[in-house]
Amino acid sequence: MDPISEVLRLLRRQAEIQNGLRRSNASCVTDERELLLIRRKLSRYPAAVQAIGIASTELQRSADALSVDDIGKRF
């Protein structure tokens, strides 16, 4: 899988978990563990994370709302 696609997938999942935790006002151990695993996986792709961060800022959209095409147009 392309690093940009993988990072976008991970960021979407991270946002989904974080929003779920905020809505439920409860901390589920499995969700916290999954967030930790996602952060570790994201650390494998520093260039892709940086490119997505830059594109997110330029487009004024959250990273989980971007598509691969949005990133490809920028880089």
N, C-alpha and C positions, 0 to 999 in steps of 0.2 A: 504494500500500500504506500502511496505517496506520502511523504512526511507532512505536507500541508493538510491533506485529507485526514490523516490520523490525528494531528493536533486539533483540527476543528471538531472532529468527532469527540475527542477527549474533553475539549472545552465545553461542548454542548452538554455532555453527560455531567460534567462538574457543575455547571449552572443548574441543571435539572435537580441534582441532589441537594445543592445548597438552597434552592427555592423550596424544595420539599421540606427540608429541615426548618426553614424559617416559618413556613405555614403551619407546621405541626407543633412548633414550640417544644419539640422533644428531640433528644439526641440519640439516635440509633447507632449502636456500636458498629454494625455492618456498614452503614452509610459513611461513618467517619473513617473506617478502614478503607473503603473504596476510594474516598477522597485522597487519602494518603497514597494509595497505589496510583491514582491518576497523576498526582503531583510528581511522583517518581518517574512515571512514563513521560511526562512533559519535559522533564529535565534531560531526556535523551535527545531532544530536538530543539536546542537553543536557537538555532537560526530560524526555524519555522515559527517558533513562538515569537521571536522578535519581529519577523515579517508580518505576522498576524497583528501584533500590537501596533505596529506602524500603520498598517492599513486600517485598523479599527479607529485609530486617532484621526487619520486623514478623512475617512468616510463618516466620522462621528456616529459610529454604530458600535454596539457591544460586540465583542469577539465572537460570541456564540451565535450572532445573527449574520455573520459573514459567510460567503460561499467560496469555494475554490476559485471560481471565476473572478471574484472580487480581489483576491490575492494575486491571481495571475495577471490581472490588468496592471497591477502596481509594480510587479517585480518580474 
